[in-house]
Amino acid sequence: MSGPKFTKLCELYPQVFAIEPAKRRPLAIGIREALLAVDTGMTPDELKAALAQYCGTYGYLRRMREGHARIGLDGQRVGFVTADDARWAALNIADRTANQRMPTAVSP
């Protein structure tokens, strides 16, 4: 797969997955299992990697706010982001930001 690993998911399910970061929405809990039950043309490992990459993007993490809708494969609301989910996303963003600010060691 060239480009982001989740490009194929964006093509198959444009109502759910978005290439544009500003259009990404929290996914339903269990969406991986739902995708495994249909023919995506991806192996389970490819699907796992694609979802990990998609859900790890800043665009996705920024939308993981308490009370925001989670969507299923049909693009419809199937649940909501919990306070714990939102806290996890915020910590993930904070950790990445902190790691980007850390100075690199200079070799002697």
Backbone as CSV, one residue per row, in Angstrom:
resi,resn,N_x,N_y,N_z,CA_x,CA_y,CA_z,C_x,C_y,C_z
1,MET,0.836,-1.179,0.000,0.000,0.000,0.000,0.881,1.242,0.000
2,SER,0.610,2.170,-0.914,1.377,3.405,-0.890,0.583,4.460,-0.130
3,GLY,1.270,5.467,0.361,0.593,6.488,1.147,0.182,5.936,2.494
4,PRO,-0.755,6.639,3.142,-1.213,6.145,4.441,-1.809,4.744,4.306
5,LYS,-1.587,3.939,5.316,-2.097,2.567,5.299,-3.623,2.525,5.290
6,PHE,-4.244,3.619,5.694,-5.699,3.631,5.778,-6.378,4.165,4.515
7,THR,-5.626,4.449,3.465,-6.201,4.977,2.230,-7.288,4.069,1.679
8,LYS,-7.051,2.769,1.702,-8.044,1.818,1.171,-9.346,1.906,1.959
9,LEU,-9.258,2.069,3.272,-10.462,2.200,4.086,-11.227,3.466,3.714
10,CYS,-10.499,4.532,3.408,-11.136,5.788,2.990,-11.872,5.599,1.670
11,GLU,-11.308,4.784,0.790,-11.942,4.517,-0.500,-13.181,3.641,-0.336
12,LEU,-13.081,2.621,0.513,-14.193,1.688,0.713,-15.331,2.284,1.543
13,TYR,-14.985,3.086,2.520,-15.970,3.624,3.461,-15.782,5.130,3.633
14,PRO,-16.053,5.917,2.569,-15.840,7.368,2.663,-16.762,8.047,3.675
15,GLN,-17.862,7.395,4.048,-18.769,7.947,5.051,-18.215,7.768,6.468
16,VAL,-17.129,6.990,6.581,-16.551,6.688,7.896,-15.126,7.215,8.015
17,PHE,-14.293,6.917,7.021,-12.872,7.261,7.059,-12.588,8.446,6.140
18,ALA,-11.715,9.335,6.578,-11.392,10.530,5.797,-9.880,10.704,5.685
19,ILE,-9.438,11.037,4.484,-8.022,11.373,4.288,-7.725,12.701,4.964
20,GLU,-8.637,13.664,4.815,-8.440,14.995,5.391,-8.559,14.931,6.912
21,PRO,-7.512,15.348,7.635,-7.545,15.274,9.099,-8.744,15.977,9.733
22,ALA,-9.172,17.086,9.179,-10.272,17.854,9.770,-11.614,17.127,9.680
23,LYS,-11.700,16.108,8.834,-12.960,15.388,8.653,-13.014,14.059,9.395
24,ARG,-11.979,13.720,10.129,-11.952,12.441,10.855,-12.852,12.492,12.071
25,ARG,-13.554,11.382,12.306,-14.476,11.285,13.443,-14.153,10.028,14.246
26,PRO,-14.464,10.050,15.532,-14.220,8.855,16.354,-14.975,7.645,15.810
27,LEU,-14.284,6.526,15.783,-14.859,5.283,15.266,-15.546,4.497,16.374
28,ALA,-16.494,3.666,15.964,-17.220,2.806,16.894,-16.265,1.839,17.580
29,ILE,-16.532,1.565,18.829,-15.829,0.500,19.525,-16.191,-0.795,18.790
30,GLY,-15.194,-1.588,18.431,-15.449,-2.843,17.733,-15.461,-2.716,16.219
31,ILE,-15.062,-1.573,15.695,-15.098,-1.409,14.238,-14.125,-2.355,13.539
32,ARG,-13.045,-2.702,14.211,-12.095,-3.656,13.618,-12.779,-4.996,13.336
33,GLU,-13.544,-5.480,14.306,-14.250,-6.738,14.127,-15.276,-6.633,13.001
34,ALA,-15.945,-5.485,12.910,-16.919,-5.276,11.836,-16.219,-5.293,10.477
35,LEU,-15.036,-4.700,10.401,-14.281,-4.690,9.147,-13.743,-6.073,8.801
36,LEU,-13.387,-6.838,9.810,-12.912,-8.203,9.563,-14.033,-9.093,9.008
37,ALA,-15.271,-8.733,9.292,-16.416,-9.535,8.858,-16.822,-9.250,7.406
38,VAL,-16.250,-8.201,6.814,-16.543,-7.871,5.414,-15.265,-7.977,4.595
39,ASP,-15.414,-8.001,3.282,-14.250,-8.119,2.406,-13.659,-6.744,2.124
40,THR,-12.586,-6.422,2.821,-11.885,-5.158,2.587,-10.703,-5.351,1.646
41,GLY,-10.347,-6.615,1.391,-9.168,-6.881,0.580,-7.883,-6.708,1.364
42,MET,-8.006,-6.582,2.682,-6.847,-6.407,3.552,-6.732,-7.620,4.466
43,THR,-5.507,-7.992,4.772,-5.303,-9.063,5.745,-5.611,-8.503,7.133
44,PRO,-5.839,-9.375,8.111,-6.062,-8.878,9.471,-4.915,-7.995,9.970
45,ASP,-3.678,-8.348,9.639,-2.543,-7.531,10.071,-2.523,-6.171,9.369
46,GLU,-2.856,-6.159,8.078,-2.916,-4.886,7.351,-4.026,-3.998,7.918
47,LEU,-5.152,-4.608,8.229,-6.269,-3.862,8.792,-5.901,-3.289,10.157
48,LYS,-5.266,-4.094,10.983,-4.844,-3.642,12.310,-3.889,-2.458,12.182
49,ALA,-2.928,-2.543,11.263,-1.965,-1.461,11.059,-2.647,-0.203,10.531
50,ALA,-3.588,-0.388,9.607,-4.295,0.762,9.039,-5.116,1.485,10.104
51,LEU,-5.818,0.729,10.937,-6.620,1.337,11.998,-5.739,2.009,13.048
52,ALA,-4.620,1.388,13.374,-3.705,1.987,14.348,-3.168,3.311,13.821
53,GLN,-2.817,3.330,12.540,-2.311,4.569,11.958,-3.404,5.637,11.935
54,TYR,-4.594,5.270,11.510,-5.709,6.213,11.418,-6.057,6.790,12.793
55,CYS,-6.199,5.912,13.761,-6.604,6.343,15.105,-5.481,7.039,15.866
56,GLY,-4.268,6.945,15.356,-3.139,7.600,15.992,-2.808,8.957,15.415
57,THR,-3.579,9.403,14.411,-3.296,10.706,13.807,-3.793,11.831,14.716
58,TYR,-3.143,12.982,14.603,-3.597,14.140,15.387,-5.037,14.505,15.037
59,GLY,-5.370,14.423,13.753,-6.734,14.760,13.344,-7.772,13.915,14.057
60,TYR,-7.485,12.635,14.202,-8.396,11.733,14.896,-8.396,12.012,16.403
61,LEU,-7.217,12.085,16.976,-7.106,12.267,18.430,-7.747,13.572,18.892
62,ARG,-7.644,14.607,18.091,-8.234,15.900,18.458,-9.759,15.837,18.518
63,ARG,-10.348,14.906,17.816,-11.802,14.791,17.822,-12.327,13.823,18.870
64,MET,-11.426,13.240,19.605,-11.810,12.325,20.682,-12.119,13.144,21.935
65,ARG,-13.239,13.869,21.870,-13.666,14.693,22.997,-14.916,14.086,23.615
66,GLU,-14.984,14.173,24.913,-16.109,13.576,25.634,-17.446,14.011,25.031
67,GLY,-18.298,13.031,24.780,-19.627,13.305,24.256,-19.714,13.323,22.737
68,HIS,-18.566,13.365,22.043,-18.613,13.332,20.579,-19.079,11.951,20.124
69,ALA,-19.817,11.926,19.035,-20.365,10.675,18.512,-19.272,9.784,17.939
70,ARG,-19.438,8.495,18.153,-18.622,7.470,17.487,-19.483,6.939,16.342
71,ILE,-18.834,6.590,15.223,-19.597,6.144,14.065,-19.242,4.723,13.656
72,GLY,-20.239,4.036,13.124,-20.066,2.672,12.634,-19.804,2.663,11.140
73,LEU,-19.735,1.476,10.560,-19.432,1.327,9.136,-20.464,1.982,8.222
74,ASP,-21.663,2.192,8.717,-22.692,2.840,7.901,-22.645,4.361,8.019
75,GLY,-21.692,4.869,8.814,-21.560,6.315,8.995,-22.507,6.896,10.029
76,GLN,-23.279,6.031,10.675,-24.253,6.486,11.669,-23.678,6.406,13.086
77,ARG,-24.210,7.247,13.947,-23.784,7.277,15.346,-24.142,5.962,16.030
78,VAL,-23.147,5.401,16.735,-23.377,4.145,17.458,-22.923,4.234,18.910
79,GLY,-22.504,5.378,19.331,-22.048,5.554,20.700,-21.376,6.907,20.835
80,PHE,-20.774,7.113,21.993,-20.137,8.393,22.272,-18.765,8.193,22.895
81,VAL,-17.905,9.174,22.725,-16.589,9.177,23.353,-16.787,9.396,24.848
82,THR,-16.184,8.541,25.656,-16.293,8.667,27.110,-15.227,9.623,27.637
83,ALA,-15.368,9.976,28.894,-14.368,10.832,29.538,-13.010,10.142,29.542
84,ASP,-12.978,8.842,29.788,-11.716,8.100,29.778,-11.089,8.086,28.391
85,ASP,-11.914,7.909,27.351,-11.408,7.939,25.977,-10.794,9.301,25.662
86,ALA,-11.496,10.356,26.037,-11.028,11.721,25.773,-9.728,11.999,26.536
87,ARG,-9.658,11.528,27.758,-8.451,11.720,28.570,-7.267,10.982,27.926
88,TRP,-7.495,9.755,27.462,-6.433,8.990,26.796,-5.930,9.735,25.563
89,ALA,-6.844,10.256,24.756,-6.448,10.981,23.543,-5.650,12.238,23.895
90,ALA,-6.100,12.967,24.905,-5.395,14.188,25.311,-3.992,13.860,25.821
91,LEU,-3.862,12.785,26.585,-2.538,12.378,27.076,-1.635,11.951,25.924
92,ASN,-2.195,11.276,24.935,-1.439,10.840,23.770,-0.890,12.053,23.018
93,ILE,-1.726,13.053,22.827,-1.292,14.284,22.153,-0.227,14.985,22.986
94,ALA,-0.435,15.080,24.302,0.526,15.752,25.182,1.878,15.043,25.159
95,ASP,1.860,13.710,25.178,3.109,12.949,25.135,3.861,13.206,23.837
96,ARG,3.156,13.215,22.737,3.798,13.466,21.447,4.385,14.870,21.385
97,THR,3.627,15.827,21.884,4.087,17.206,21.873,5.334,17.347,22.736
98,ALA,5.334,16.711,23.900,6.495,16.770,24.789,7.707,16.121,24.138
99,ASN,7.506,14.997,23.481,8.609,14.302,22.821,9.190,15.119,21.679
100,GLN,8.361,15.893,21.001,8.846,16.732,19.904,9.672,17.894,20.423
101,ARG,9.408,18.316,21.648,10.117,19.461,22.220,11.429,19.078,22.885
102,MET,11.618,17.781,23.147,12.834,17.342,23.839,14.041,17.571,22.938
103,PRO,15.086,18.203,23.489,16.288,18.414,22.683,16.975,17.079,22.383
104,THR,17.593,16.984,21.258,18.329,15.779,20.922,19.716,15.841,21.515
105,ALA,20.214,14.703,21.918,21.548,14.640,22.513,22.602,14.892,21.432
106,VAL,23.631,15.602,21.811,24.734,15.874,20.900,25.839,14.882,21.172
107,SER,26.285,14.210,20.150,27.371,13.236,20.309,28.680,13.944,20.544
108,PRO,29.531,13.400,21.442,30.807,14.054,21.719,31.760,13.957,20.538
